[in-house]
Amino acid sequence: MTEFCDDVIKLFPLRAIPDVIKLFRQQLNNREEEPDLTLLSIVTGLIEHSLTTKVLESSSASSSSHNNNNNNVEGGKSGTADPAGNFPVIRYDTVEGLYKRFKSVLAPIEKLLVKTTTDSKFASREIIKKVSDIIWNSLLRSSYKDRAHLQSLYSYLCGNKLDCFGVAFAVVAGCQMLGYRDVHLAISEDHVWVVFGKTGDETIEVTWHGKGAEDKRGQSVAPGIESQTWLYVAGNPVVCNRYMEVAAIVSAINPSLTATSACLEVADLQQQLLWLLYDMGHLRKYPMALGCLGELEEVQPTVGRKSCEELYNESVRSAQTFYRNHHVYPYTYQGGYYYRKNMYREAFASWADSSDVIRLYNYSRDDEEIYKEFLDIANELIPQVMKLESSGHSAKSILRDSSCFANLLRFYDGICKWEEGSQTPILHIGWAKPLVATIAKFDHDIRSQVIIKCADQEPQAQQHGQENGNGGKNGADDTVHHHNNNNIVKADANVTNGGRANGNSSAKGNSLPKSLEALVGKCGEKLLNPEFLLQGGGQPFTTEESAEPSSDGEGISTPVETNTASNGKRDNGSIKGQQEADVEKGPQIEKRDTTADDMEPKRPVIVLYSQKMKGLKDLLLTEKLNTNAISLQITAQSQVQVGGKKLRGCQTSLGASGSIGGITGGGTITVGEGIDGNTRPKRARRE
């Protein structure tokens, strides 16, 4: 008895990529039966394994006989020139044999189902756990988990090896073979689990994650603290139907040969299959698959198709529309593309947008992959951009663009917010050094153009893991999102009253002595004297004519809120949703040789949410940067908790007002009445 219908059998043997496309199209267009996940996974796995191992073998043979450097891509190129020579012939009897082998693996469960005489159309937790146990217990116990090409059922049936995704997929394919149509994959950006039940609301872990040996199989993804982490995307995974699971099969295809080379035939097959799924509308709710297709199009564009940039943008829109903007990788896909194309302004904006997403979560030890992604951006890509841009002097350089500086601050603000409330600090000295070096590349006249606002009270949408039902992230701001999570109408409403830094500025300002108010008023026009700040002696300003505000100002020795003073006459215009800027009409903007009728340039506006970046607000806008103070503030080992809990180290006086109390080069700094002083911060943790 054959395992497949005649429509499938007649498509064999598969001799080239068009034959594989026909098989997938037949499965996707079949109105009577849903796509057979086992069949499609076996076929793609067999092709991937045959091509990647064959190319590697031919490359190694070539390198041993010809001592040259052409063994990196030559195998793929020869396959492109002669596809019939490299592409394996997939015969029906081979596929059928593997299919029957997988069926025999599930035979004990079929016998159990016959004995229990359960007629339910919906799977139970016990059945899914048994399928998971059978697959789990038949895997080889060795350190192969991080290797490539282990995601398909072909790898399982021929080598008893599967990666994290492969185990979960095998469980879903096994349940489909047993007749359960309610069991589906739920895919986050670095993990996968299973949903099932009549309404699809029940969840179960069926695989492991990362390098740990913890076995959570059988447990549900409970709405607790863990489910609010990035690993579980706070309850916003890609929940697949059968067609999206086919897209998951294709997205999981791995064309790589080594870390720097790939098999072009496998990449071509993956690209054509993704376009087939795209045309059928099965990638619309799958941001990662859209990003994967964008990367393939970037390497080898398809004539008459959307550009890779359009696909990256579509991936971002998909995450915003269907997953409440809780996915990070669409923005990193986009930012990486702009970086490779030397479009650094756009890259900075995309990286800042990705950081706006990560601040919705709390960092956990399972977030290793996304941590490495942000570390690479912060310590490799951004410093490389700064190196290239500072090598020459150009008016068009991003170093002369205040919006780029604003996006840089937004990027680090999101990471600092990610750290708050977490069990483990993130920002060690390895983060601080590149940040300080990057900030120092921007001149004071550029940095001073940025209008920095401090969110005095975290919007409910941003409370980490404290809300019910919506994962405690951004349920309240679903209707006010425009481009990224930094544009929150509620947050802006809290900070745009009269140009104050936050809602508490008025109360703080009224309690200041008159001498300090006079000092604040002059800060927008004069430069503060460093000796006055550090030691409390001498004149407060660097020029002699500015001594009059200090007539009764003994003991005043603090940097004051220069940004608040300089922007005190700001017009309260509405903040645009998709643009991080508003039109400034105040006289404190940099003067240019223009007529009085000319419009003033737009100044970027950002809202800071993390306590660390709020504390850096004034330091970032001073003419001469205090790099030591910035480093100490960034690396302060304090898991700041929102809600009035005690803060440690140098952050005890960084209240909602954003004023700085105690992060200069040394000594103790007092801030007049009503504001406590602060001692020297603890030394930064080094790794």
C-alpha positions in Angstrom: 0.0 0.0 0.0 1.4 3.4 -1.0 1.7 6.2 1.5 0.8 9.0 -1.0 -1.9 9.7 -3.6 -1.3 9.4 -7.3 -0.9 13.2 -7.6 2.1 13.1 -5.4 3.7 9.9 -6.9 3.6 11.2 -10.4 5.8 14.1 -9.5 8.7 11.8 -8.7 11.6 11.6 -9.3 12.6 15.1 -8.4 15.6 16.0 -10.6 15.8 19.8 -10.2 14.5 22.8 -8.3 11.4 23.2 -10.5 10.3 19.7 -9.6 10.5 20.5 -5.9 8.5 23.7 -6.5 5.8 21.5 -8.2 5.6 19.2 -5.2 5.2 22.1 -2.7 2.6 23.7 -4.9 0.6 20.5 -5.1 0.7 20.2 -1.3 -0.3 23.8 -0.7 -3.1 23.8 -3.3 -4.6 20.5 -2.1 -8.1 21.5 -0.9 -8.9 18.0 0.4 -5.9 17.3 2.6 -3.6 19.7 4.5 0.1 19.8 3.6 2.0 16.7 4.7 4.7 18.1 7.0 6.6 14.8 7.2 6.8 14.4 3.4 8.0 18.0 2.8 10.5 17.9 5.6 12.1 14.7 4.4 12.4 16.0 0.8 14.0 19.4 1.8 16.3 17.7 4.4 17.4 15.1 1.9 18.3 17.8 -0.7 20.0 20.1 1.8 22.1 17.2 3.2 23.0 15.9 -0.2 24.1 19.3 -1.6 25.9 20.6 1.4 27.9 17.4 2.1 28.6 16.9 -1.6 29.9 20.5 -2.1 32.1 20.2 1.1 33.5 16.9 -0.1 34.3 18.3 -3.5 35.8 21.4 -2.0 38.1 19.5 0.3 39.2 17.2 -2.5 39.9 20.2 -4.7 41.9 22.0 -1.9 44.0 18.9 -1.3 44.9 18.5 -5.0 45.2 22.2 -5.8 46.8 24.3 -3.0 44.8 27.4 -3.6 42.3 29.7 -2.0 39.4 29.0 -4.3 37.8 26.2 -2.2 35.5 28.7 -0.4 32.8 29.2 -3.1 33.9 27.2 -6.1 31.7 24.3 -5.2 28.6 26.4 -5.2 29.6 28.1 -8.4 30.1 24.9 -10.3 26.7 23.8 -9.1 25.2 26.9 -10.5 26.8 26.4 -13.8 25.7 22.8 -14.0 22.7 22.4 -11.7 21.9 18.9 -13.1 25.3 17.7 -12.0 25.0 18.7 -8.4 21.3 18.4 -7.7 20.4 15.0 -6.2 17.8 12.8 -7.8 15.1 12.3 -5.2 13.3 9.0 -5.9 9.9 8.0 -4.6 11.0 4.8 -3.0 13.7 6.6 -1.0 11.1 9.1 0.3 8.5 6.4 1.0 11.0 4.3 2.9 11.9 7.2 5.2 8.2 8.1 5.6 7.4 4.5 6.7 10.3 4.6 9.2 8.9 7.7 10.9 5.5 6.0 11.0 7.0 3.0 12.7 8.5 5.3 15.3 5.0 6.4 16.3 3.6 2.8 16.2 3.6 2.4 20.0 1.4 5.5 20.4 -1.0 4.3 17.7 -1.4 1.0 19.5 -2.0 2.9 22.8 -4.7 5.0 21.1 -6.4 1.9 19.8 -6.5 0.4 23.3 -7.8 3.5 25.0 -10.5 3.9 22.2 -10.4 7.7 22.4 -12.4 9.2 19.6 -11.4 12.8 20.4 -10.3 14.9 17.5 -8.2 17.0 19.8 -4.9 16.0 21.3 -4.3 15.8 25.0 -1.3 16.9 26.9 -0.5 13.2 27.6 -0.4 12.3 24.0 1.8 15.2 22.9 4.1 14.4 25.8 4.3 10.7 24.7 5.2 11.7 21.2 7.8 14.1 22.5 9.2 11.3 24.8 9.6 8.9 21.9 11.5 11.4 19.8 13.5 12.7 22.7 14.6 9.3 23.9 15.7 8.2 20.4 18.1 11.1 19.9 21.9 10.6 20.2 23.3 12.0 23.4 26.2 14.0 22.2 27.3 17.6 21.8 25.9 18.2 18.4 23.1 20.6 19.2 24.7 23.7 17.7 25.6 22.2 14.4 23.9 23.1 11.1 21.5 21.0 9.0 19.8 19.2 12.0 16.4 20.7 11.7 14.7 18.3 9.3 13.1 14.8 9.8 15.7 13.5 7.3 18.4 14.3 9.9 16.3 12.5 12.6 15.6 9.4 10.5 19.1 9.0 9.1 21.2 10.1 12.0 19.0 10.4 15.1 20.0 14.0 15.5 17.8 17.1 15.8 18.2 20.6 17.0 15.8 22.6 19.2 13.5 23.5 16.3 13.7 20.0 14.8 12.4 18.3 18.0 9.4 20.6 18.2 8.7 20.2 14.5 9.0 16.4 14.7 6.4 16.4 17.5 3.9 18.4 15.4 4.5 16.3 12.4 4.0 13.1 14.5 0.8 14.4 15.9 -0.4 15.2 12.3 0.4 11.7 11.3 -1.6 10.4 14.2 -4.6 12.4 13.0 -4.5 15.4 15.3 -5.0 18.7 13.4 -5.1 21.0 16.5 -1.4 20.6 17.3 0.7 23.5 15.9 4.0 25.3 16.3 4.4 28.5 18.3 7.6 30.2 17.3 9.4 33.0 19.0 12.6 34.6 17.9 14.8 32.0 19.6 12.5 29.2 20.8 9.6 27.0 19.8 6.9 25.2 21.6 3.5 23.7 20.8 -0.1 25.0 21.1 -3.1 22.6 21.0 -6.7 22.2 22.1 -10.1 23.0 20.7 -9.4 26.7 20.9 -5.6 26.5 20.6 -5.1 28.2 23.9 -3.2 25.3 25.7 0.6 25.3 25.5 3.2 22.7 26.1 7.0 22.6 26.1 8.4 19.8 23.9 12.0 20.7 23.4 15.0 22.3 25.1 16.6 25.7 24.7 20.2 26.9 24.6 23.0 25.0 26.1 21.4 24.1 29.3 20.3 20.6 30.2 17.0 21.6 31.7 14.1 19.5 30.5 10.8 21.4 30.7 9.0 19.1 28.4 5.4 18.6 29.3 5.1 21.9 31.2 2.9 24.7 29.9 4.2 28.1 29.0 2.5 29.7 32.0 1.7 33.4 32.2 4.4 34.0 34.8 7.7 36.0 34.9 9.4 33.7 32.5 6.8 34.0 29.8 7.3 37.8 29.9 10.9 37.5 28.7 12.2 38.0 25.2 12.5 34.2 24.8 8.7 33.9 24.9 8.0 37.3 23.3 5.6 38.1 26.1 2.8 36.0 24.7 3.3 37.2 21.1 4.7 34.2 19.2 4.1 33.3 15.6 1.3 30.7 16.1 1.3 28.6 12.9 -1.3 27.0 10.8 -0.3 24.1 8.5 0.7 26.5 5.7 2.8 28.6 8.0 4.4 25.4 9.3 5.4 24.7 5.7 6.9 28.2 5.7 8.8 27.2 8.9 10.2 24.2 7.1 11.5 26.4 4.3 12.8 29.1 6.6 14.8 26.5 8.6 16.7 25.4 5.5 20.3 26.1 6.1 22.4 26.7 2.9 25.6 27.3 4.9 28.8 25.3 4.3 31.1 27.1 6.6 30.9 30.3 8.6 31.8 32.3 5.5 30.4 30.2 2.6 27.1 28.8 1.5 25.7 26.4 -1.1 24.1 28.5 -3.8 21.8 25.7 -5.0 20.3 25.3 -1.5 19.9 29.1 -1.2 18.2 29.2 -4.6 15.8 26.4 -3.6 15.0 28.2 -0.4 14.5 31.5 -2.2 12.1 30.1 -4.8 10.1 28.2 -2.2 9.7 31.4 0.0 8.5 33.3 -3.0 5.9 30.6 -3.7 4.7 30.9 -0.1 4.8 34.7 -0.3 2.6 34.7 -3.4 0.1 32.5 -1.6 0.0 34.9 1.4 1.5 32.5 3.9 4.3 34.8 5.0 2.1 37.7 5.8 2.1 36.9 9.5 5.7 35.5 9.6 8.2 38.4 10.1 11.2 36.1 10.4 10.4 34.4 7.1 10.1 37.8 5.4 13.4 38.8 6.8 15.0 35.5 5.6 13.6 36.2 2.1 15.0 39.7 2.3 18.5 38.4 3.0 18.3 36.0 0.1 17.1 38.8 -2.2 20.0 41.0 -1.0 22.5 38.4 -2.1 20.8 37.4 -5.4 17.9 39.7 -6.4 15.0 38.1 -8.4 14.0 40.0 -11.5 10.5 41.5 -11.2 10.2 40.9 -7.5 10.2 43.3 -4.5 13.5 44.6 -3.4 15.2 43.3 -0.2 14.6 46.7 1.4 10.8 46.4 0.8 10.8 43.0 2.3 12.7 44.2 5.4 10.1 47.0 5.8 7.3 44.5 5.3 8.8 42.3 8.0 8.7 45.3 10.4 5.1 46.1 9.5 4.1 42.5 10.1 5.6 42.5 13.6 3.9 45.8 14.4 0.5 44.7 13.0 0.2 41.2 14.3 2.6 40.9 17.2 2.2 44.3 19.0 5.7 45.3 18.0 7.3 42.7 20.3 9.8 41.2 17.8 13.3 42.5 17.7 14.8 40.8 14.6 12.8 42.6 11.9 14.6 45.8 13.0 18.0 44.2 13.2 17.5 42.7 9.7 16.7 46.2 8.5 19.5 47.8 10.4 22.0 45.3 9.1 20.9 46.0 5.5 21.3 49.7 5.9 24.7 49.3 7.5 25.9 47.1 4.6 24.7 49.8 2.2 26.4 52.6 4.1 23.1 54.1 4.9 24.2 54.9 8.4 21.4 57.3 9.4 18.8 54.7 8.6 20.8 52.0 10.3 21.0 54.1 13.5 17.2 54.6 13.4 16.6 50.8 12.9 18.9 49.9 15.8 17.2 52.4 18.0 13.8 50.9 17.0 15.1 47.4 17.9 16.1 48.7 21.3 12.7 50.2 21.8 11.4 46.7 21.5 13.9 45.0 23.9 13.1 47.5 26.6 9.7 45.9 26.9 11.3 42.9 28.5 13.5 42.0 31.4 16.8 40.4 30.7 17.2 36.7 31.6 20.0 34.2 31.1 18.0 32.6 28.2 18.4 35.8 26.2 22.0 35.0 25.1 21.3 35.3 21.4 19.7 38.7 21.4 22.3 39.9 24.0 25.1 39.0 21.5 23.2 40.7 18.7 23.0 44.0 20.7 26.6 43.6 21.9 27.7 43.3 18.3 25.8 46.4 17.2 27.1 48.4 20.2 30.7 47.3 20.2 31.4 46.4 16.5 29.0 48.1 14.1 28.5 51.5 15.7 32.2 52.0 16.4 33.0 51.0 12.8 30.5 53.6 11.6 32.1 56.2 13.8 35.6 55.3 12.5 34.5 55.7 8.9 32.5 58.9 9.4 35.2 60.6 11.4 37.9 59.9 8.9 36.9 63.0 6.8 35.1 66.2 7.4 31.8 66.5 5.6 28.7 68.6 6.3 26.7 65.5 5.4 28.4 63.3 7.9 26.2 61.7 10.5 28.4 63.3 13.1 26.8 66.6 12.1 23.3 65.1 12.4 21.6 65.5 15.8 18.9 62.9 14.9 21.7 60.3 14.8 22.9 61.3 18.2 19.2 61.1 19.4 18.9 57.6 18.0 22.2 56.6 19.7 20.8 57.7 23.0 17.5 55.9 22.3 19.5 52.7 21.5 21.3 52.7 24.9 18.2 53.8 26.8 16.4 50.6 25.6 19.2 48.4 26.7 19.4 50.1 30.1 15.7 49.6 30.5 16.1 46.0 29.5 18.5 45.7 32.4 16.2 47.3 35.0 14.6 44.8 37.3 16.7 41.9 35.9 18.6 39.5 38.0 21.9 40.0 36.1 23.5 43.3 35.1 24.1 43.8 31.4 26.2 46.9 30.9 29.7 46.1 32.0 32.8 48.2 31.2 33.0 46.6 27.7 29.7 48.4 26.9 30.7 51.7 28.4 34.0 52.3 26.6 32.5 52.2 23.1 29.5 54.3 24.2 31.8 57.0 25.7 34.0 57.0 22.6 31.0 57.3 20.3 29.3 60.1 22.2 32.6 62.0 22.2 32.6 62.0 18.3 29.5 64.3 18.4 30.4 68.0 18.9 28.6 70.0 21.6 26.6 72.1 19.1 25.1 68.8 17.7 24.4 67.2 21.0 22.8 70.3 22.4 20.2 70.3 19.6 18.6 67.1 21.0 15.6 67.7 23.2 15.7 65.1 25.9 12.6 64.4 28.0 12.4 62.1 31.0 9.3 60.0 31.5 8.5 60.8 35.1 6.2 57.8 35.4 6.4 54.7 33.3 3.3 54.2 31.2 1.3 51.1 32.1 2.2 49.6 28.8 5.9 49.7 29.7 5.7 48.1 33.2 7.8 45.0 32.9 5.8 41.9 33.6 3.3 43.5 35.9 0.1 43.5 33.9 -2.3 40.7 33.3 -3.5 39.4 30.0 -1.3 41.4 27.7 2.0 40.2 29.1 2.6 43.5 30.9 4.1 45.1 27.9 2.3 47.4 25.6 -1.4 46.5 25.7 -2.4 50.0 26.6 -0.5 51.6 23.7 -1.6 49.3 20.8 -3.7 52.1 19.4 -1.1 54.8 19.6 1.9 53.0 18.0 3.1 54.5 14.8 6.6 53.6 14.0 8.2 52.2 17.1 7.6 51.8 20.8 9.3 55.1 21.6 6.3 57.0 20.2 3.8 56.7 23.0 1.2 59.3 23.3 0.6 58.7 26.9 4.3 59.1 27.7 4.5 62.4 25.7 1.5 63.7 27.6 3.4 63.3 30.8 6.4 65.2 29.7 5.3 68.0 27.4 3.8 70.4 29.8 5.4 73.8 29.5 8.6 72.3 28.2 9.5 70.8 31.5 11.7 67.7 31.7 8.9 65.8 33.4 5.7 66.2 35.4 7.6 66.7 38.6 9.8 69.6 37.4 7.3 72.2 38.5 7.3 71.0 42.1 11.0 70.7 42.1 11.6 74.1 40.6 9.3 75.9 43.1 11.4 74.4 46.0 14.7 75.7 44.8 16.3 78.8 46.4 16.4 82.0 44.4 20.1 81.9 44.0 19.9 78.5 42.4 17.1 79.7 40.1 19.3 82.5 39.0 22.1 80.1 38.4 19.8 77.9 36.4 18.7 80.8 34.3 22.3 81.7 33.3 23.2 78.1 32.5 21.6 78.4 29.1 23.9 81.3 28.2 27.2 80.7 30.1 29.5 77.8 30.6 29.9 76.5 34.2 33.3 76.7 35.8 34.7 73.1 36.4 36.4 74.2 39.6 33.2 75.6 41.0 31.4 72.3 40.2 34.1 70.1 41.7 35.3 72.1 44.7 32.6 74.7 45.3 35.1 77.6 45.1 35.6 80.4 42.6 33.2 81.9 40.2 30.3 79.7 38.9 30.8 80.6 35.3 33.9 80.9 33.2 33.4 84.6 32.4 33.7 87.4 34.9 30.5 89.2 34.1 28.5 86.1 35.2 29.5 86.3 38.8 26.3 88.1 40.0 24.1 85.1 40.3 26.3 83.7 43.0 25.9 86.5 45.5 24.2 84.3 48.0 25.0 81.0 46.4 27.6 79.5 48.8 27.4 75.7 48.9 25.8 75.4 45.5 28.0 73.0 43.6 26.1 71.0 41.1 25.5 70.8 37.4 22.0 72.1 36.9 19.5 71.3 34.3 20.8 73.3 31.4 18.5 71.6 28.9 15.5 72.5 30.9 16.5 76.1 31.1 17.5 76.5 27.5 14.3 74.9 26.3 12.0 76.6 28.8 10.4 78.7 26.1 9.6 75.7 23.9 6.2 75.8 22.1 3.9 72.9 23.2 3.3 71.6 19.8 2.1 68.0 19.3 4.7 65.4 18.8 4.4 63.5 15.5 3.9 59.8 15.7 6.3 58.7 13.0 9.0 61.4 13.4 11.1 61.9 16.5 11.2 65.7 16.1 9.2 68.8 16.6 9.6 72.4 15.4 11.4 74.6 17.9 10.7 78.3 18.0 12.9 79.3 20.9 15.8 81.6 20.5 18.4 79.2 21.9 18.9 77.1 18.7 22.2 77.5 17.0 22.3 80.8 15.0 22.7 80.7 11.3 23.0 83.4 8.6 19.3 83.4 7.8 16.6 86.0 7.8 14.1 86.3 10.6 11.4 84.9 8.4 13.2 81.6 7.9 11.9 78.6 9.7 14.0 77.3 12.5 15.4 73.7 11.9 13.6 70.8 13.5 15.2 69.4 16.6 14.9 65.7 17.5 13.0 64.8 20.6 13.5 61.7 22.6 11.9 60.3 25.7 14.2 58.5 28.2 12.7 55.6 30.2 15.7 54.1 32.0 17.0 55.5 35.2 20.6 55.3 34.1 20.0 57.3 30.9 17.9 59.8 32.8 20.8 60.4 35.1 23.1 61.0 32.1 20.8 63.6 30.6 22.7 66.7 31.6 26.1 65.1 31.3 25.4 64.3 27.7 24.5 67.9 26.8 27.5 69.6 28.5 30.2 71.2 26.3 33.0 69.1 27.8 32.0 65.5 28.4 32.9 63.9 31.7 33.7 60.5 30.3 34.5 59.0 33.7 31.1 60.0 35.1 29.3 58.6 32.1 31.2 55.3 32.4 30.4 55.0 36.1 26.8 55.7 35.5 26.4 53.2 32.7 28.2 50.4 34.6 26.5 51.0 37.9 25.6 47.6 39.3 22.0 48.4 40.2 18.9 46.6 39.0 16.7 49.7 39.2 13.2 49.0 40.1 10.4 51.3 39.0 7.9 52.2 41.7 9.8 54.1 44.3 12.0 51.3 45.5 15.4 52.1 46.8 18.1 52.6 44.2 21.7 51.8 44.8 25.0 53.5 44.1 25.1 56.6 42.0 21.4 56.5 41.2 20.0 57.4 44.6 19.5 61.0 43.6 18.5 60.5 40.0 14.9 61.1 40.6 12.2 61.6 38.0 13.4 65.2 37.6 16.5 64.0 35.8 18.9 66.1 37.9 22.3 64.8 38.6 23.6 64.3 42.1 26.9 62.7 42.5 28.5 61.5 39.3 31.5 63.7 38.6 35.1 63.0 38.7 35.3 62.8 42.5 34.2 64.1 45.8 30.7 64.6 47.1 28.2 66.9 45.4 25.4 68.6 47.2 22.4 70.1 45.4 20.9 72.6 47.7 17.6 72.2 49.6 15.4 69.2 49.2 17.9 67.1 47.2 20.2 64.7 48.9 23.9 64.4 48.1 25.5 61.3 46.9 28.8 59.5 47.5 31.3 58.2 45.0 29.8 55.3 43.0 31.0 51.8 43.5 33.6 50.5 41.0 32.1 49.1 37.8 31.9 45.4 37.4 34.5 44.1 34.9 34.3 41.0 32.8 
